[in-house]
Amino acid sequence: MATSVLRFSLRLSTRKTGILSRNPGLKTSAIPRTTQSRTAVSTPSGAILPKPDKTPFGLIRMTAVVVPFLYVGTLISKNFAALLEEHDIFVPEDDDDDD
């Protein structure tokens, strides 16, 4: 919401200003000039915002996320493989190669 208000005010301010041409006078443009503003790194007044706080992503947090999901994925795949074998949908053939 705040960025749309800022962009609207920037469009109004650029519409009112003239652009220089080869002629000595100022002409107003029929096409409004748009300026790019990155409000993520600066305030509307132009001041640079401080760097965001960095949250350390340690080995313990990574393990706490990865291990349970790997375990759940393993259980799902094991149960699905057992279901396929039970219904004879995908059963590996036993070839006797004792020659």
C-alpha positions as protocol buffer text, in pm:
chain_id: "A"
residue {
  index: 1
  type: MET
  ca { x: 0 y: 0 z: 0 }
}
residue {
  index: 2
  type: ALA
  ca { x: 275 y: 242 z: 95 }
}
residue {
  index: 3
  type: THR
  ca { x: 475 y: 165 z: -218 }
}
residue {
  index: 4
  type: SER
  ca { x: 174 y: 228 z: -443 }
}
residue {
  index: 5
  type: VAL
  ca { x: 118 y: 566 z: -276 }
}
residue {
  index: 6
  type: LEU
  ca { x: 487 y: 648 z: -323 }
}
residue {
  index: 7
  type: ARG
  ca { x: 479 y: 547 z: -690 }
}
residue {
  index: 8
  type: PHE
  ca { x: 163 y: 750 z: -749 }
}
residue {
  index: 9
  type: SER
  ca { x: 321 y: 1060 z: -592 }
}
residue {
  index: 10
  type: LEU
  ca { x: 636 y: 1006 z: -800 }
}
residue {
  index: 11
  type: ARG
  ca { x: 429 y: 985 z: -1117 }
}
residue {
  index: 12
  type: LEU
  ca { x: 250 y: 1307 z: -1032 }
}
residue {
  index: 13
  type: SER
  ca { x: 575 y: 1488 z: -958 }
}
residue {
  index: 14
  type: THR
  ca { x: 744 y: 1368 z: -1279 }
}
residue {
  index: 15
  type: ARG
  ca { x: 438 y: 1460 z: -1485 }
}
residue {
  index: 16
  type: LYS
  ca { x: 455 y: 1822 z: -1369 }
}
residue {
  index: 17
  type: THR
  ca { x: 823 y: 1866 z: -1449 }
}
residue {
  index: 18
  type: GLY
  ca { x: 940 y: 1944 z: -1797 }
}
residue {
  index: 19
  type: ILE
  ca { x: 1213 y: 1777 z: -1995 }
}
residue {
  index: 20
  type: LEU
  ca { x: 1488 y: 1958 z: -2178 }
}
residue {
  index: 21
  type: SER
  ca { x: 1487 y: 1946 z: -2554 }
}
residue {
  index: 22
  type: ARG
  ca { x: 1705 y: 2099 z: -2825 }
}
residue {
  index: 23
  type: ASN
  ca { x: 1486 y: 2406 z: -2819 }
}
residue {
  index: 24
  type: PRO
  ca { x: 1580 y: 2660 z: -2555 }
}
residue {
  index: 25
  type: GLY
  ca { x: 1248 y: 2640 z: -2371 }
}
residue {
  index: 26
  type: LEU
  ca { x: 1104 y: 2375 z: -2145 }
}
residue {
  index: 27
  type: LYS
  ca { x: 837 y: 2147 z: -2284 }
}
residue {
  index: 28
  type: THR
  ca { x: 609 y: 1923 z: -2091 }
}
residue {
  index: 29
  type: SER
  ca { x: 601 y: 1567 z: -2209 }
}
residue {
  index: 30
  type: ALA
  ca { x: 278 y: 1389 z: -2302 }
}
residue {
  index: 31
  type: ILE
  ca { x: 436 y: 1062 z: -2185 }
}
residue {
  index: 32
  type: PRO
  ca { x: 511 y: 1064 z: -1812 }
}
residue {
  index: 33
  type: ARG
  ca { x: 867 y: 970 z: -1724 }
}
residue {
  index: 34
  type: THR
  ca { x: 888 y: 699 z: -1463 }
}
residue {
  index: 35
  type: THR
  ca { x: 1171 y: 678 z: -1217 }
}
residue {
  index: 36
  type: GLN
  ca { x: 1277 y: 355 z: -1058 }
}
residue {
  index: 37
  type: SER
  ca { x: 1276 y: 357 z: -682 }
}
residue {
  index: 38
  type: ARG
  ca { x: 1389 y: 72 z: -464 }
}
residue {
  index: 39
  type: THR
  ca { x: 1209 y: 122 z: -136 }
}
residue {
  index: 40
  type: ALA
  ca { x: 1358 y: -198 z: -2 }
}
residue {
  index: 41
  type: VAL
  ca { x: 1699 y: -36 z: 40 }
}
residue {
  index: 42
  type: SER
  ca { x: 1608 y: 328 z: 88 }
}
residue {
  index: 43
  type: THR
  ca { x: 1346 y: 543 z: 254 }
}
residue {
  index: 44
  type: PRO
  ca { x: 1124 y: 780 z: 58 }
}
residue {
  index: 45
  type: SER
  ca { x: 1355 y: 1066 z: 158 }
}
residue {
  index: 46
  type: GLY
  ca { x: 1652 y: 883 z: 2 }
}
residue {
  index: 47
  type: ALA
  ca { x: 1829 y: 762 z: 315 }
}
residue {
  index: 48
  type: ILE
  ca { x: 1985 y: 416 z: 296 }
}
residue {
  index: 49
  type: LEU
  ca { x: 1833 y: 166 z: 534 }
}
residue {
  index: 50
  type: PRO
  ca { x: 2060 y: -37 z: 765 }
}
residue {
  index: 51
  type: LYS
  ca { x: 2138 y: -397 z: 679 }
}
residue {
  index: 52
  type: PRO
  ca { x: 1875 y: -646 z: 798 }
}
residue {
  index: 53
  type: ASP
  ca { x: 1950 y: -867 z: 1095 }
}
residue {
  index: 54
  type: LYS
  ca { x: 2102 y: -1196 z: 987 }
}
residue {
  index: 55
  type: THR
  ca { x: 1972 y: -1507 z: 1161 }
}
residue {
  index: 56
  type: PRO
  ca { x: 2240 y: -1773 z: 1188 }
}
residue {
  index: 57
  type: PHE
  ca { x: 2135 y: -2103 z: 1033 }
}
residue {
  index: 58
  type: GLY
  ca { x: 2327 y: -2355 z: 1238 }
}
residue {
  index: 59
  type: LEU
  ca { x: 2381 y: -2723 z: 1197 }
}
residue {
  index: 60
  type: ILE
  ca { x: 2133 y: -2804 z: 1475 }
}
residue {
  index: 61
  type: ARG
  ca { x: 1850 y: -2614 z: 1307 }
}
residue {
  index: 62
  type: MET
  ca { x: 1927 y: -2773 z: 972 }
}
residue {
  index: 63
  type: THR
  ca { x: 1930 y: -3120 z: 1129 }
}
residue {
  index: 64
  type: ALA
  ca { x: 1603 y: -3051 z: 1311 }
}
residue {
  index: 65
  type: VAL
  ca { x: 1437 y: -2977 z: 977 }
}
residue {
  index: 66
  type: VAL
  ca { x: 1601 y: -3229 z: 743 }
}
residue {
  index: 67
  type: VAL
  ca { x: 1598 y: -3548 z: 952 }
}
residue {
  index: 68
  type: PRO
  ca { x: 1222 y: -3563 z: 1028 }
}
residue {
  index: 69
  type: PHE
  ca { x: 1128 y: -3496 z: 666 }
}
residue {
  index: 70
  type: LEU
  ca { x: 1373 y: -3759 z: 540 }
}
residue {
  index: 71
  type: TYR
  ca { x: 1227 y: -4007 z: 787 }
}
residue {
  index: 72
  type: VAL
  ca { x: 869 y: -3931 z: 684 }
}
residue {
  index: 73
  type: GLY
  ca { x: 963 y: -3958 z: 315 }
}
residue {
  index: 74
  type: THR
  ca { x: 1127 y: -4294 z: 379 }
}
residue {
  index: 75
  type: LEU
  ca { x: 817 y: -4425 z: 558 }
}
residue {
  index: 76
  type: ILE
  ca { x: 588 y: -4309 z: 277 }
}
residue {
  index: 77
  type: SER
  ca { x: 802 y: -4469 z: 5 }
}
residue {
  index: 78
  type: LYS
  ca { x: 837 y: -4796 z: 203 }
}
residue {
  index: 79
  type: ASN
  ca { x: 461 y: -4821 z: 259 }
}
residue {
  index: 80
  type: PHE
  ca { x: 386 y: -4740 z: -105 }
}
residue {
  index: 81
  type: ALA
  ca { x: 633 y: -5003 z: -226 }
}
residue {
  index: 82
  type: ALA
  ca { x: 468 y: -5260 z: 3 }
}
residue {
  index: 83
  type: LEU
  ca { x: 125 y: -5161 z: -134 }
}
residue {
  index: 84
  type: LEU
  ca { x: 244 y: -5205 z: -494 }
}
residue {
  index: 85
  type: GLU
  ca { x: 392 y: -5546 z: -415 }
}
residue {
  index: 86
  type: GLU
  ca { x: 78 y: -5656 z: -230 }
}
residue {
  index: 87
  type: HIS
  ca { x: -142 y: -5580 z: -532 }
}
residue {
  index: 88
  type: ASP
  ca { x: 111 y: -5733 z: -776 }
}
residue {
  index: 89
  type: ILE
  ca { x: 142 y: -5405 z: -962 }
}
residue {
  index: 90
  type: PHE
  ca { x: 518 y: -5391 z: -955 }
}
residue {
  index: 91
  type: VAL
  ca { x: 689 y: -5707 z: -841 }
}
residue {
  index: 92
  type: PRO
  ca { x: 1047 y: -5777 z: -940 }
}
residue {
  index: 93
  type: GLU
  ca { x: 1093 y: -6111 z: -1112 }
}
residue {
  index: 94
  type: ASP
  ca { x: 1309 y: -6370 z: -941 }
}
residue {
  index: 95
  type: ASP
  ca { x: 1551 y: -6496 z: -1202 }
}
residue {
  index: 96
  type: ASP
  ca { x: 1749 y: -6803 z: -1109 }
}
residue {
  index: 97
  type: ASP
  ca { x: 2093 y: -6755 z: -1259 }
}
residue {
  index: 98
  type: ASP
  ca { x: 2257 y: -7051 z: -1091 }
}
residue {
  index: 99
  type: ASP
  ca { x: 2405 y: -7186 z: -1413 }
}
